[in-house]
Amino acid sequence: MWRPVTCKLIQETSNCLMAAVDKTDNVGVIDRYFPEAAFFTEFERFDRHIHKLNREGVDIHYISVCSPNYLHDAHIRFGLRIGANVICEKPLVLNPWNIEALLDMEQESGRKVNTILQLRLHPALLALKEKVEQSPADQVFDVDVTYITARGNWYYTSWKGSMEKSGGIATNIGIHFFDVLTWIFGDVKENIVHLHTHDRAAGYLELQKARVKWFLSINYDTIPHEAKLKGSRTFRSFTVDGEQIEFSEGFTNLHTDSYRNILNGHGFGLEDAATAVEITYNIRNTKPIGMADNSHPLVSLPQSPHPFEREEMVEFF
């Protein structure tokens, strides 16, 4: 349940990694940070080691969960069962009822589940939130969110390409946006899905103080031409009433700041993550209605077949 960036965060916040588990070895990476940490490629052996430490009186203060999305719920439960607080990467869980059950476990254990919602710490988005809060009560903003981050064919072979394991495009690459949108503009009044395929999703969210058209994609072909000319494989746009909110810069320290806040007792918890989890769950389980008057403009782009559904010929010699 680890990854290299997590080691870096633990080191930067002056803490120690006791043990890690990952079914892939990542040989040598952990040596740059915590060469003395116990390492396992099988969860069962990791579990045994942690319980041995507990019996020896060693306190594990935090479990950091960086595993595939569908395992987050189980690994959070593991952390609470061993008496640790939990730090979980996005998405916290895939289903709303998972949060309800974890709230009960959290109360029973006396420990806290924290999630990483680093966009809430971005200065540009904090400023936007303040602007919205100071606006007239009846003002409704027009918001356009576009996020495209190209992925190769490996994506469809990995767990990320499985709707059941990842939650699909809206969860994989969009959940931070849905979180920050509701954090800034308020509760969901309407959630319409216009498009949802293997490589893109789009829809319309009506929030308390915003009308949001959104488009998410992992297909390189959907990236605007001007971005391709710059050699970019990512395109991000967030406009409010036609004004671009620039938050591409300033990401460097947000993850570290998130960890520092958590360790200082000011992290975001289960209930903070609940709204975005519910939004993405509903997107995943709603039948798309196709192009509509309130669709994002990129919904009209030509659709692409799943790469593994293309007919290909392979010759053997």
C-alpha positions in Angstrom: 0.0 0.0 0.0 2.8 2.4 -0.8 4.3 4.3 -3.7 7.5 6.4 -4.1 5.8 9.8 -3.7 4.4 8.6 -0.3 7.9 7.8 0.9 8.9 11.3 -0.1 6.0 12.8 1.8 6.7 10.8 4.9 10.3 11.9 4.8 9.5 15.5 4.2 7.2 15.6 7.2 10.0 14.1 9.4 8.3 10.8 10.0 9.4 7.1 9.6 8.1 4.4 7.4 8.0 1.1 9.4 6.7 -1.3 6.8 5.3 -1.3 3.2 3.6 -3.8 1.0 3.3 -3.8 -2.8 2.9 -6.7 -5.1 5.5 -5.2 -7.5 9.0 -4.9 -6.1 9.9 -1.4 -7.1 13.5 -2.5 -6.5 15.8 0.3 -5.3 13.2 3.0 -5.0 12.6 2.6 -1.2 16.4 2.7 -0.6 16.4 6.5 -1.4 14.1 7.1 1.6 13.7 4.3 4.2 16.2 1.4 3.5 15.5 -0.1 7.0 11.7 -0.4 6.4 10.3 -3.9 6.2 9.0 -4.7 2.8 6.5 -7.3 1.6 5.0 -8.3 -1.8 2.2 -10.3 -0.1 -0.4 -8.7 2.0 -0.8 -11.7 4.3 2.9 -11.5 5.4 2.6 -7.7 5.8 -0.5 -8.3 8.0 1.4 -10.8 10.1 4.3 -8.4 10.5 2.1 -5.5 11.6 0.3 -7.7 14.2 3.7 -8.8 15.5 4.8 -5.2 15.9 1.6 -4.5 17.8 2.2 -7.5 20.2 5.7 -6.1 20.8 4.2 -2.8 21.9 5.2 -0.9 18.7 2.6 1.7 17.9 1.7 2.3 14.2 0.3 5.8 14.2 -0.7 5.9 10.5 -1.5 3.6 7.6 -1.1 5.2 4.2 -3.4 3.6 1.6 -2.2 4.0 -2.1 -3.6 0.8 -3.4 -6.0 0.3 -6.4 -9.3 2.1 -5.9 -11.4 -1.0 -5.3 -9.2 -2.1 -2.4 -9.3 1.2 -0.5 -12.3 0.2 1.7 -10.6 -3.0 2.8 -7.3 -1.4 3.5 -8.8 1.5 5.4 -10.6 -1.1 7.6 -7.3 -2.9 8.1 -5.8 0.3 9.4 -8.6 1.0 11.8 -8.5 -2.6 13.1 -4.9 -2.4 14.0 -5.5 0.9 15.9 -4.0 3.3 13.4 -5.2 6.5 11.8 -5.5 6.2 8.1 -4.4 8.4 5.2 -6.1 7.4 1.9 -5.4 8.7 -1.6 -8.3 9.5 -3.9 -10.9 8.2 -4.3 -11.5 7.4 -0.7 -14.0 4.6 -1.7 -16.1 3.8 -4.7 -19.6 3.6 -3.1 -21.5 5.9 -0.7 -22.4 3.1 1.6 -18.8 2.3 2.2 -18.4 5.7 3.9 -21.4 5.0 6.1 -19.9 1.8 7.4 -16.4 3.3 7.8 -18.0 6.1 10.0 -19.2 3.4 12.3 -15.7 1.7 12.4 -14.0 5.1 12.9 -16.2 5.8 16.0 -15.7 2.3 17.4 -11.9 2.5 16.9 -11.4 6.0 18.1 -9.2 6.6 15.1 -9.6 8.9 12.1 -9.7 8.3 8.3 -8.2 11.1 6.3 -8.3 11.6 2.6 -6.2 13.7 0.3 -8.2 16.6 -1.2 -5.2 18.8 -2.2 -7.1 21.1 -4.6 -8.9 22.6 -1.5 -5.5 23.9 -0.5 -4.7 25.6 -3.8 -4.5 29.4 -3.4 -6.4 30.1 -6.7 -9.3 27.9 -5.6 -9.3 29.3 -2.1 -9.6 32.7 -3.6 -12.5 31.5 -5.9 -14.3 30.0 -2.9 -14.0 33.3 -1.0 -15.4 35.2 -4.1 -18.4 32.9 -4.3 -19.1 33.1 -0.6 -19.1 36.9 -0.9 -21.4 36.9 -4.0 -25.2 37.7 -3.8 -27.2 34.8 -2.4 -29.1 34.4 -5.7 -26.1 34.6 -8.0 -25.4 31.5 -10.1 -22.1 31.1 -11.9 -21.6 29.4 -15.3 -18.7 27.0 -15.0 -16.8 24.9 -17.7 -14.4 22.2 -16.6 -12.3 20.3 -19.1 -9.6 17.8 -18.1 -7.8 15.6 -20.6 -4.8 13.5 -19.7 -3.8 11.1 -22.4 -3.2 7.5 -21.4 -1.7 4.6 -23.5 -3.0 1.2 -24.1 -1.5 0.0 -20.8 -4.5 1.7 -19.1 -7.0 -0.8 -20.4 -4.9 -3.8 -19.3 -4.4 -2.4 -15.8 -7.1 -2.3 -13.0 -7.7 1.3 -14.1 -9.4 0.1 -17.2 -12.0 -1.9 -15.2 -15.1 0.0 -14.2 -15.6 -2.3 -11.3 -12.1 -1.8 -9.9 -11.4 1.9 -10.7 -14.9 3.4 -10.9 -14.3 4.6 -14.5 -13.1 7.8 -15.9 -15.2 10.1 -13.7 -13.7 8.5 -10.6 -10.1 8.0 -11.8 -9.4 11.4 -13.1 -12.4 13.5 -12.1 -13.2 13.0 -8.5 -10.9 15.9 -7.3 -12.8 18.3 -9.6 -16.2 17.1 -8.4 -15.0 17.6 -4.8 -13.7 21.1 -5.3 -16.8 22.1 -7.4 -19.2 21.2 -4.6 -16.8 22.6 -1.9 -16.9 26.0 -3.7 -20.4 26.1 -5.3 -22.5 24.1 -2.9 -24.8 21.1 -3.0 -25.9 19.1 -6.0 -29.4 20.0 -7.4 -29.1 18.0 -10.6 -26.6 15.5 -12.1 -27.0 14.7 -15.8 -24.7 12.4 -17.7 -24.4 13.1 -21.5 -21.5 10.7 -22.3 -19.7 7.9 -20.6 -17.4 5.5 -22.5 -14.1 3.7 -21.9 -12.1 6.8 -22.7 -14.2 9.9 -21.8 -17.2 11.1 -19.8 -19.2 14.3 -19.8 -22.2 15.8 -18.2 -24.0 18.7 -16.5 -24.1 19.5 -12.8 -26.4 22.0 -11.4 -25.1 23.1 -8.0 -26.5 25.6 -5.5 -24.5 28.4 -7.0 -23.3 27.1 -10.4 -24.2 25.5 -13.7 -21.4 23.2 -14.6 -20.6 21.7 -18.0 -17.8 19.1 -17.6 -15.7 16.9 -19.8 -13.1 14.3 -18.9 -11.0 12.2 -21.2 -7.9 10.0 -21.4 -7.9 10.0 -25.2 -5.1 12.0 -26.8 -7.2 12.8 -29.9 -9.5 14.9 -27.7 -6.7 17.3 -26.7 -7.1 20.7 -28.5 -4.8 21.3 -31.5 -2.9 24.2 -29.9 -2.0 22.0 -26.9 -0.7 19.2 -29.2 1.5 21.7 -31.0 3.2 22.4 -27.7 3.9 18.7 -27.3 1.4 18.4 -24.4 -0.4 15.2 -23.5 -2.5 17.0 -20.9 -5.1 19.8 -21.2 -6.8 21.4 -18.2 -9.3 24.3 -18.3 -11.5 25.7 -15.5 -13.6 28.8 -16.4 -16.1 30.7 -14.3 -18.3 33.1 -16.2 -15.8 32.9 -19.1 -12.8 33.7 -16.9 -10.0 31.2 -16.8 -9.1 30.1 -13.2 -5.4 29.3 -13.5 -4.3 26.6 -11.1 -1.8 24.6 -13.2 1.0 26.1 -11.1 1.4 25.7 -7.4 0.8 21.9 -7.2 4.3 21.1 -6.0 3.8 21.3 -2.3 0.1 20.6 -2.0 0.5 16.9 -1.3 3.1 17.6 1.4 0.8 20.3 2.8 -2.0 17.8 2.9 0.1 15.4 5.0 1.2 18.2 7.3 -2.4 19.2 7.9 -3.3 15.6 8.6 -0.5 15.1 11.1 -1.5 18.4 12.8 -5.0 17.1 13.2 -6.6 19.2 10.4 -7.0 16.7 7.7 -10.1 16.1 5.5 -12.2 13.2 6.7 -14.9 10.7 5.6 -17.7 13.2 5.5 -15.6 15.7 3.5 -15.2 13.1 0.8 -18.8 11.8 0.8 -20.3 14.2 -1.8 -17.7 13.5 -4.5 -18.0 9.8 -4.0 -21.8 10.0 -4.4 -21.5 12.1 -7.5 -19.1 9.7 -9.2 -21.2 6.7 -8.1 -24.3 8.3 -9.7 -22.4 9.1 -12.9 -21.2 5.5 -13.1 -24.8 4.2 -12.7 -26.7 6.7 -14.8 -27.5 6.0 -18.5 -26.1 8.8 -20.7 -28.7 10.8 -22.6 -26.4 12.0 -25.4 -25.9 15.5 -26.7 -28.2 18.2 -25.2 -28.5 21.9 -24.9 -26.5 22.0 -21.7 -23.7 19.6 -23.0 -20.1 20.5 -22.9 -18.9 21.3 -26.5 -16.5 18.4 -26.7 -19.3 15.9 -26.3 -19.7 16.3 -30.1 -16.2 14.9 -30.8 -16.1 11.6 -32.8 -16.1 8.5 -30.6 -13.2 6.1 -30.6 -13.4 2.3 -30.4 -11.9 0.5 -27.4 -8.3 -0.3 -28.4 -8.8 -4.0 -27.7 -11.9 -4.2 -29.8 -10.1 -3.3 -33.0 -9.5 -6.1 -35.4 -5.8 -6.7 -35.8 -3.8 -9.2 -37.7 -0.6 -10.8 -36.3 1.6 -12.9 -38.4 3.9 -15.6 -37.0 7.0 -16.7 -38.9 
